[in-house]
Amino acid sequence: MQAFDCRISQVINMIKAEFGIIENFNEKGDYTKYAPEKYGCVAIDDDKYLNDWWNALLEIDTFNVYSKRILQPQKALSRWGITIIPPKSLPQLLDIVISDKRFRRDKRLQAFALLIQQAIERGKYMIHYGV
């Protein structure tokens, strides 16, 4: 029972960033609502990974989503908001993920990399929900 309680504590304590694929991106679409199940999101630990990747993420072109459906060009991810990642930026994001020395040991990173690869192959935008 104690091991089970420890695992629950680890999941609860993870500050997660979630990433999913937008099947039918529409520049005038409403992406302001939190809907991780709609996009098949995969969660990774924000503090554990995004902090370490931050300098590399600053090189990636993204669109941060603001109220009233405004898409604002940016660099990197909106850590406390919603970010749309265009297909042209996904290979850079994939390189960051698979270059992480923890990649081979972390099933979440592997699932994230697979999701990015699927989006690349299908020419899809991705959505990121910050903490």
N, C-alpha and C positions, 0 to 999 in steps of 0.2 A: 504494500500500500504506500509506503514511504517513497519508493521510486516513482510511482504514478503521480504522487503529489508534486514531486520535483519536476517532472516533465510538464505538468500543467503550469507550474510557476515559470518555467522557461518560456513557454508559449505566451503567457500573459505578459511577461516582461519584455518580449521582443517588440521594439518599435518598428513597425513594418512599413515598407514602401511596396506598393502593388503595381504590377505592370500587366497589361492585357492588349489584345489585338482588336482594333476597330475594323469590323468587317466592311462597312460601307461608309467611309469617311465623307463628310459633307462640310465644307468650309463654313457654312452657315448653320451647322448643326449645334445642338445644345449639349455640351460636354461638361456642364457645371454640376451635374448631379452625381453623387457617389453611387456607382453601380458596378462593383467589381465582378459580380456574377454575369452580367451582360457581356463583358469583354473577356471572360475566362481568365481572370487575373491570377498571377503567381505572386506570392509575397516573399520578400527577402528582408533581412534585418537592416534597417536604414543605418543605424549607428555603426554596425559591424562592417558594412560594405561601402555605402555611399560616401562616408567620410574619407575612406582610403582612396576612393576613385575620383574625388572631387576635382583635382587639377585636370585629369583626363576628360572628365565630363564637361568642363568649361569649353572644350573644343567642339562639342556637338551642338549643331543647330537644332533648336526646338521651337515650339509655340507654347507659350504659357497661356492658360485659359483663365479669363476673368469673367466677372458677372456680365450679364447682358450678351453673352455668347461672343465676346471679343477674343480673337486670337492674336496675341502679341508676340512677334518674333523675339527670341531670346537665345541665350547660350545656356547650356546645362539644364538641370531639372529644377522645378519649383519644389523645394523641400517641404513646404507647408501648403501646397496647392495642387493643382492639376496641370499636367504637362502633356502636350501632344508631340510625339516624336515622329517626324516624317521618314518615309522609307529611305531617303538618301543618307540619313544619319544612323540607321540601324547597323550597318557593318562596323562602324566605329564603336558603337555600344557593345556589339558582340565581341569585338576584340578586347575591350576592357574586361568583360566578364570572364572570358576563357583564359585571359592572361593572369588572372588572379591565382596566386599560389594555393588558395584554398579550394579552387574549382573542383578538383578530383575527389575531394572529401565531402563536399557539401551538395546534397541532393537538391536543395532549393536553387542553388546557382546553376546546377545542371538543367533543372526544369526551366529556369529563366532563359538560359542559353538556347534551349530547344524552342521556346516560344519566340524568341527573337529570330531564330533561323527560319521558323515557319512564316513569320511576317515578311522577312526578306524574300523568301521564295515566292510568296504570293503578292508582293508589292503593296503591302498593307501598312497603314499608320498604326502606331502603338499609343496607348494612353498610360500615363503614370499618375498614381495617386500618392501624394506625399503624406507625411504623418499629420 
